[in-house]
Structures are given as C-alpha cells and as structure tokens.
Amino acid sequence: MRAPSPKTFHRAQGEFLYDENGNEYLDFLAGAGTLNYGHNHSVFKEALLEYIQADGITHGLDMHTKAKEAFLTTLSEKILKPRALDYVVQFTGPTGTNAVEAALKLARKVTGRTEVIAFTNGFHGVSLGSLAATGNSHHRSGAGISLSGVSRLPYDGYLNDTIDTTEYLDKVLGDASSGVDLPAAVIVETVQGEGGINTASFEWLKNLESVCRKYDILLIIDDIQAGCGRTGTFFSFEDAGIKPDIVTLSKSLSGYGLPFAIVLFRPELDQWKPGEHNGTFRGNNLAFVTAKAAIDHYWSDNGFSEAIKKKSLYVSNRLKDIAESHGAETLSTRGRGMFRGIDCASGKLAGKITRSCFENGLIIETSGPEDQVIKLLCPLITSDENLEKGLDIIEGAFSEVCSAHRSTTGATKQFNNLFQVAS
Ligand SMILES: *Cc1c(COP(=O)(O)O)cnc(C)c1O
C-alpha cells in the first residue's frame, strides 16, 4: 500500500487535490475508487447543501425518510429496472466490509450451509467474516483468531491462461469424496482491485454462474470497487451477461465520498428477521441525497457509459505504449474499463514510479501481493486533457526510473536502453 504521504491536503475539486500550500495534484487514486465522479461534484454538492439547509434528516437509524424513498425510487427506475434486475435493497452499516458481512450471513442463513468459496487474491474487507474471504496475508494476520468458513479457489488466470478454474470447482462439487463441502455461496470480484487488477474473462464469469446454478449455490458479486461505472457500466458484471443472486456496493455509491453501503439480492432471499443485521448508521441520509443526484446526473441515459468506454480505450492504449517502450519483457498491462494497471513485476520498481509521479503532481497507488501493480483509478469524469497529463506524468516516471534502473545493471541492459531511446 502507499507510503504515508508527507503532505497535508486541504482542498479538492474534480480530479484535483490541493495541499495546504496550494500545490495542485492530479488524483488518480480517487479514494481507492470512492470518487468515481471526482471530488466535491458541484451538482451533488448543491443537492446536499439544499438538503442540509432545509433541516433534512441526517440520522434516522433505519426509519423511512423522504431522502431514502427518493434514492430507492431512483435506484429502481434508473439502474435496476432498465437492467431487468429484480433486487431487494438492504441498507447495512456504511462500510463495504459491513455489506460483505451481511451478504455472507444471508447466504449462510438462506442455504443452511457454512462454507463460502472465495478466490486467490480476493479482497472483501477486514472485519472477520469478510477477512476470512480476503486472500492477503498481511490483512489476514491481523485477525488474531482462525479465519474459518471459507474455501479458496484459484481465480481466473491464476494457474495459466489455458486452465478454466471453474472446471475444477465443477469437478470437486460433483465428487462426493473430493473433501470440498457444498458451499452456501461463491463470492467474487469481476476485477480484483486490491489483488492487483486481475480481470476475470466474461466466459469464466459465465461458467462460474453455471456451476453455481448447477449446484444451487448463491453467486455473490462484490462490486464495491468495480461497480458504479468503473468498468464502463454501472455494474461490472453487465457486459458478462450474468445475474448474481447477491451484489454488494459501496465506495462510489454515494458519489461524494460519504460512507454508504448496500446489499442487493433476489426477493426470495430476503429471510432476515427485523433488525437481525442491525447497525446504528444503516442508511446515511446525506449519502441518499448525493447518491440519488449521482444516478440522476450520470445514469439517466447511456452517455456516461459511452464516455467511460472511450476514455478507457485511450488509457489502455497509452499504458500498452508505456509497457512496450520501457521493458516489454517485464512490464504488462491489465484491467478493464477505467480499472487498469501496469504490472511492474517488482514492488520496488512500482514504488519508485509512484513516488516519482507524486513528485510530479500525480497521486497514484500500487496494489497486488507484492505491491507490484501500478493501479489507475482516475475519476471517471477526468477531462481528456487531464487524462493525457496524468499519463504523461506516468510515462515520464517510467522513463526516469527505468533508465536509472538499467544504467546500474550492466552493459547489455544499457545497450537495450540506448536502443529503446533511439527507436
Ligand atoms: C474496499 C473494498 C471492500 C471493503 O470496503 P471498506 O469500506 O473498506 O470496508 C470490500 N470489497 C472490495 C472489492 C473492496 O474494494
């Protein structure tokens, strides 16, 4: 994860952060995918200020409020219905991990089974239930007790590109002595953010859905980071053509960086007793207001989705260029939509590059097991001009760091470097 930044930040607007001395930074970290619409969006801000000014309810436990009703109507009319998704909405505590806890508890409750299948490099939060499903040993070692109830399976591409790991799942579930108990659910990210921008293919996701259907297992998509437009569509699973039983959303859901999380699930699965998964901050009314404004503003038609797809093509091409011209043997690009990265194969190298970016006014983070993947989470509203500017800074950092790296590692490499500079 990123080293603590020595700067103190003071203001933010759109794709920019400003430190206390007024220095400007392009923000390609964007709250780890929480600020898909940028900082302090003027339209959402106005809606929020108006609501506060009129003494709108800020905290109401799980009471019905007009703000909640308006959010639910907008979510239903503009997001769920057009996608033919018939889901109940559960307001959990305001963190992503609490939504995951609720999803896992519900799946276990409904099926009466205890095991859940999660994947290598998956990240689902750090409270105990979610942490059991999270792969990262750094996070897992903070648990202090055994993390149980989760079986681990290789994610798409984990072994190699020719092995479809859902075939393994199908095989062991069909074998009464495989030793793998029938699980309540499978929990998966369509693109693993913290795990290093590992991207599941649509085919693999479809196969995973089929195996779930075949054995009557619930499919949970954790769309906390990949959702809300990051991959080009509101939900990250839309283009894969699958219909999960349960979906978790948080991070960019409020649109404004306000804490907010929900779980969506098929109505038949709603077997909670009243208040069974309770919490004081279920339903953040301020977030209802900004989340509604975000959906109204960006998701009333296809325009935003098309704009994201256009921008992501540009980002993808620039990253490919950077990887090819600065070490095609070791660098590779990954990701989908505006959820992209460069795998540097070395955490040290990736760290040097992100530090160089920071010195040149760009905030960007790494992810992956060795922090070896430079992760681009540019706000989706970043202007073309600033997208270019940010990618120029990244390219400059690769030039600076890679040439310094090579000039200290022998004559052949130096020659390669000269050759690359010349071409
Ligand atoms: C960030 C994240 C979480 C956890 O959310 P918190 O708000 O940090 O608890 C869970 N799943 C995924 C995929 C995430 O990216």
The ligand as an SDF file (V2000), in Angstrom:
LIG
                    3D

 15 15  0  0  0  0  0  0  0  0999 V2000
  -12.8010   -1.6210   -0.4260 C   0  0  0  0  0  0  0  0  0  0  0  0
  -13.4200   -2.9340   -0.6250 C   0  0  0  0  0  0  0  0  0  0  0  0
  -14.1220   -3.6130    0.3820 C   0  0  0  0  0  0  0  0  0  0  0  0
  -14.1920   -3.0950    1.8000 C   0  0  0  0  0  0  0  0  0  0  0  0
  -14.7650   -1.8470    1.9070 O   0  0  0  0  0  0  0  0  0  0  0  0
  -14.4890   -0.9790    3.2300 P   0  0  0  0  0  0  0  0  0  0  0  0
  -15.3930    0.2080    3.0970 O   0  0  0  0  0  0  0  0  0  0  0  0
  -13.0370   -0.6120    3.2090 O   0  0  0  0  0  0  0  0  0  0  0  0
  -14.8230   -1.8300    4.3950 O   0  0  0  0  0  0  0  0  0  0  0  0
  -14.7220   -4.8140    0.0850 C   0  0  0  0  0  0  0  0  0  0  0  0
  -14.6470   -5.3440   -1.1560 N   0  0  0  0  0  0  0  0  0  0  0  0
  -13.9900   -4.7360   -2.1480 C   0  0  0  0  0  0  0  0  0  0  0  0
  -13.9690   -5.3600   -3.5080 C   0  0  0  0  0  0  0  0  0  0  0  0
  -13.3320   -3.5220   -1.9220 C   0  0  0  0  0  0  0  0  0  0  0  0
  -12.6500   -2.9310   -2.9020 O   0  0  0  0  0  0  0  0  0  0  0  0
  1  2  1  0
  2  3  1  0
  2 14  2  0
  3  4  1  0
  3 10  2  0
  4  5  1  0
  5  6  1  0
  6  7  2  0
  6  8  1  0
  6  9  1  0
 10 11  1  0
 11 12  2  0
 12 13  1  0
 12 14  1  0
 14 15  1  0
M  END
$$$$
